[in-house]
């Protein structure tokens, strides 16, 4: 039996290498989970705003009076409240569950419209042919707090917010 030279011994080298690499692998894995969750939440918000703008654009022209050019106008009737509910929950009626667990109120959801001049542009035909100004609705969500996967465990605090905006020409259906 030969004596073992501690400086040339390779037993346990794999365990030592794993002990050095494991923290980086764990950080990479959990970071990937967190990044994926952030992108999922961002996608949900963008889709919600798009749905809200699509819904609001199909309301009657009577809710969007346009006698002159203007921006940031508030639609009439229950368009704002209905669009906010649809954006947050996916349904117009009250009582639906939010699209994201942390999205508990309609604060931060704005519904406005702009009156855009047609200036005799041939692109504005059909329902817009007789109108001098065309309403364009805008739905936006701002400063919605991002809920981290690991925030509840106290590992990671987040001050990130989610923002999205979408607009659509009012079709007046």
Phi and psi in degrees as a GROMACS rama.xvg file:
@    title "Ramachandran Plot"
@    xaxis  label "Phi"
@    yaxis  label "Psi"
@TYPE xy
-91.8817  149.281  UNK-2
-70.6907  145.437  UNK-3
-89.1817  126.16  UNK-4
-89.3514  114.287  UNK-5
-61.4516  -28.7278  UNK-6
-78.2981  -23.3953  UNK-7
-105.85  -1.23594  UNK-8
-72.8764  136.766  UNK-9
-108.131  2.44463  UNK-10
-72.0253  131.962  UNK-11
87.5793  0.916549  UNK-12
-67.0022  -38.5425  UNK-13
-65.2671  -39.6512  UNK-14
-65.2768  -40.0802  UNK-15
-66.7747  -40.6817  UNK-16
-65.2771  -40.939  UNK-17
-64.1275  -39.952  UNK-18
-63.41  -31.1883  UNK-19
-78.1532  -36.0449  UNK-20
-88.6126  -28.1774  UNK-21
-55.5117  -44.1264  UNK-22
-59.9039  -36.9251  UNK-23
-69.2193  -39.0146  UNK-24
-66.0604  -41.7806  UNK-25
-65.0047  -43.9707  UNK-26
-62.8259  -40.1333  UNK-27
-64.7054  -42.2316  UNK-28
-64.8827  -50.9402  UNK-29
-69.3477  -32.4036  UNK-30
-64.3754  -37.2759  UNK-31
-65.6264  -41.0818  UNK-32
-60.2847  -46.0142  UNK-33
-66.3427  -42.121  UNK-34
-64.2931  -42.3052  UNK-35
-61.7922  -40.6942  UNK-36
-65.0269  -40.1853  UNK-37
-62.0172  -46.698  UNK-38
-65.5706  -35.3028  UNK-39
-63.3746  -46.6575  UNK-40
-62.3463  -41.0859  UNK-41
-62.5057  -41.593  UNK-42
-62.9804  -42.3505  UNK-43
-61.3214  -42.4787  UNK-44
-66.8228  -43.7028  UNK-45
-62.9186  -42.8882  UNK-46
-64.9291  -40.2254  UNK-47
-63.0325  -43.3907  UNK-48
-66.6302  -39.2424  UNK-49
-63.3994  -42.8859  UNK-50
-62.765  -41.5914  UNK-51
-63.1461  -43.1695  UNK-52
-66.3935  -39.5712  UNK-53
-63.0821  -43.5338  UNK-54
-63.7979  -48.9369  UNK-55
-63.7223  -31.9462  UNK-56
-72.1136  -15.3138  UNK-57
-97.0815  9.7892  UNK-58
-83.4782  165.563  UNK-59
-62.3586  148.442  UNK-60
-60.6141  -24.2768  UNK-61
-63.7152  -22.6145  UNK-62
-81.7403  -10.3299  UNK-63
-126.656  68.6037  UNK-64
-67.1686  128.666  UNK-65
-130.914  90.9043  UNK-66
-99.2621  -13.6341  UNK-67
-153.869  166.4  UNK-68
-67.3976  141.483  UNK-69
-169.103  162.211  UNK-70
-132.712  154.83  UNK-71
67.49  30.3558  UNK-72
-83.8984  151.614  UNK-73
-94.9089  129.592  UNK-74
-68.5963  156.321  UNK-75
-86.2832  178.719  UNK-76
64.2721  -146.738  UNK-77
-100.391  19.1348  UNK-78
-58.5721  -45.0957  UNK-79
-63.1935  -51.0558  UNK-80
-63.6067  -42.8097  UNK-81
-65.4252  -41.1133  UNK-82
-68.1148  -39.4191  UNK-83
-61.6641  -44.4562  UNK-84
-63.5069  -43.3427  UNK-85
-65.269  -39.7147  UNK-86
-63.9504  -43.8219  UNK-87
-78.5918  -39.6053  UNK-88
-112.498  -16.9981  UNK-89
89.4378  2.29297  UNK-90
-142.81  151.018  UNK-91
-76.3509  -36.253  UNK-92
-69.3878  152.794  UNK-93
-77.2645  160.428  UNK-94
95.5614  0.715616  UNK-95
-73.8537  160.719  UNK-96
-82.7979  143.375  UNK-97
-67.7282  151.965  UNK-98
-65.3367  -30.4494  UNK-99
-123.233  140.088  UNK-100
-57.0436  -31.6616  UNK-101
-84.5021  -4.5698  UNK-102
-94.0419  79.2385  UNK-103
-95.6968  -10.274  UNK-104
-141.422  166.013  UNK-105
-85.567  1.67961  UNK-106
-64.7182  138.812  UNK-107
94.9797  -9.00537  UNK-108
-99.0033  116.681  UNK-109
-114.534  142.786  UNK-110
-127.193  113.974  UNK-111
-134.592  169.957  UNK-112
-141.541  156.458  UNK-113
-115.757  147.721  UNK-114
-103.256  114.381  UNK-115
-104.288  133.936  UNK-116
-76.0858  140.606  UNK-117
-85.9141  -29.7735  UNK-118
50.134  35.9452  UNK-119
68.1506  17.5545  UNK-120
-67.5529  131.479  UNK-121
-67.4314  -18.2774  UNK-122
-66.4798  -22.988  UNK-123
-95.1085  83.2373  UNK-124
-116.689  -170.53  UNK-125
66.3237  -125.89  UNK-126
-65.8688  -18.3945  UNK-127
-96.4494  -4.16176  UNK-128
-57.6918  -38.5366  UNK-129
-93.4801  5.14725  UNK-130
-105.251  138.673  UNK-131
-83.2292  -25.3086  UNK-132
-131.875  137.086  UNK-133
-111.058  128.598  UNK-134
-79.6668  138.926  UNK-135
-129.43  116.539  UNK-136
-87.0473  146.182  UNK-137
-131.082  127.484  UNK-138
-117.862  131.537  UNK-139
-139.743  150.133  UNK-140
-120.749  128.502  UNK-141
-132.578  144.616  UNK-142
56.9312  39.8393  UNK-143
-80.7677  121.911  UNK-144
-64.4551  131.676  UNK-145
-81.6185  130.184  UNK-146
-99.6428  108.834  UNK-147
-69.9155  151.22  UNK-148
-63.0269  -35.1788  UNK-149
-102.967  3.01288  UNK-150
-65.2697  -37.3282  UNK-151
-68.627  -22.0589  UNK-152
-88.6093  -2.90239  UNK-153
78.7872  8.53007  UNK-154
-79.8833  -40.9567  UNK-155
-136.481  118.976  UNK-156
-91.8053  147.762  UNK-157
-130.484  132.04  UNK-158
-115.509  22.3511  UNK-159
-77.2973  146.955  UNK-160
-125.813  155.981  UNK-161
-107.337  137.191  UNK-162
-137.557  142.497  UNK-163
-155.675  155.997  UNK-164
-149.357  143.418  UNK-165
-145.883  151.761  UNK-166
-138.728  155.676  UNK-167
-152.804  147.33  UNK-168
-72.8969  136.676  UNK-169
-72.2235  125.334  UNK-170
-93.7363  -18.5417  UNK-171
62.8393  40.0743  UNK-172
